[in-house]
Amino acid sequence: MARVTVEDCVDKVPNRFELVMLAAHRAREIASGSPAT
């Protein structure tokens, strides 16, 4: 599994709050049965 740090993610999404919202949304998708990438 790849090691992804917050610093790596902030390069793509500059706002940390938005980053948390994106991560939570993806976690909900995976929990509901969406395939993990």
Secondary structure as UniProt FT lines:
FT   HELIX           6..12
FT   HELIX           16..31
FT   TURN            32..33
//
